[in-house]
């Protein structure tokens, strides 16, 4: 998954970076860095489990509903 794919998927799901971070159990800063072009300082590789989780949330609305209902800790 490319940074552009991640951003497009997140936006299609109607998630802010903060909401996507909560859904994936990471910091907003991590999501921001994943969405940076590879040549940008601070860009990081998108972990495959995160990519799979977001694809599942995109494919199955009930998965997204469950994940977004989890309390913030």
C-alpha positions as CSV (number, residue, x, y, z in Angstrom):
1,X,0.0,0.0,0.0
2,X,1.4,3.4,-1.0
3,X,1.0,6.6,1.0
4,X,-1.5,7.8,-1.6
5,X,-3.5,4.6,-1.3
6,X,-3.6,4.9,2.5
7,X,-4.8,8.5,2.3
8,X,-7.4,7.7,-0.3
9,X,-8.7,4.7,1.7
10,X,-8.8,6.7,5.0
11,X,-10.7,9.5,3.3
12,X,-13.1,7.0,1.6
13,X,-13.8,5.6,5.1
14,X,-14.5,9.1,6.3
15,X,-11.8,9.0,8.9
16,X,-9.5,11.7,10.1
17,X,-5.9,10.9,10.7
18,X,-6.7,10.8,14.4
19,X,-9.7,8.5,13.9
20,X,-7.6,6.2,11.7
21,X,-4.9,6.1,14.4
22,X,-7.4,5.2,17.0
23,X,-8.8,2.4,14.8
24,X,-5.3,1.0,14.2
25,X,-4.1,1.4,17.8
26,X,-1.3,3.8,16.8
27,X,-0.5,7.5,17.2
28,X,-1.8,10.2,14.8
29,X,1.9,11.0,14.2
30,X,2.3,7.4,12.8
31,X,-0.6,7.8,10.4
32,X,0.8,11.2,9.3
33,X,4.2,9.7,8.7
34,X,2.7,6.8,6.7
35,X,0.9,9.3,4.4
36,X,4.2,11.1,3.6
37,X,5.9,10.5,0.2
38,X,8.8,8.1,0.6
39,X,11.3,10.8,-0.2
40,X,10.0,13.0,2.6
41,X,12.1,13.1,5.8
42,X,10.2,11.2,8.5
43,X,8.2,9.0,6.1
44,X,7.7,5.4,7.3
45,X,6.6,2.2,5.7
46,X,3.0,1.3,6.3
47,X,2.8,-2.0,8.3
48,X,1.0,-4.8,6.5
49,X,-1.3,-5.5,9.5
50,X,-2.5,-1.9,9.4
51,X,-3.1,-2.0,5.6
52,X,-5.1,-5.2,6.0
53,X,-7.1,-3.8,8.9
54,X,-8.1,-0.7,6.9
55,X,-8.9,-2.9,3.8
56,X,-11.2,-5.0,6.0
57,X,-12.9,-1.9,7.4
58,X,-13.4,-0.7,3.9
59,X,-14.8,-4.1,2.6
60,X,-17.0,-4.9,5.6
61,X,-19.0,-2.1,7.1
62,X,-19.8,-4.1,10.2
63,X,-16.1,-4.4,10.9
64,X,-15.6,-0.7,10.6
65,X,-18.6,-0.1,12.9
66,X,-17.1,-2.4,15.5
67,X,-13.6,-1.0,15.3
68,X,-14.8,2.7,15.5
69,X,-17.0,1.9,18.5
70,X,-14.1,0.8,20.6
71,X,-13.4,3.2,23.5
72,X,-10.3,5.4,23.4
73,X,-7.8,4.4,26.0
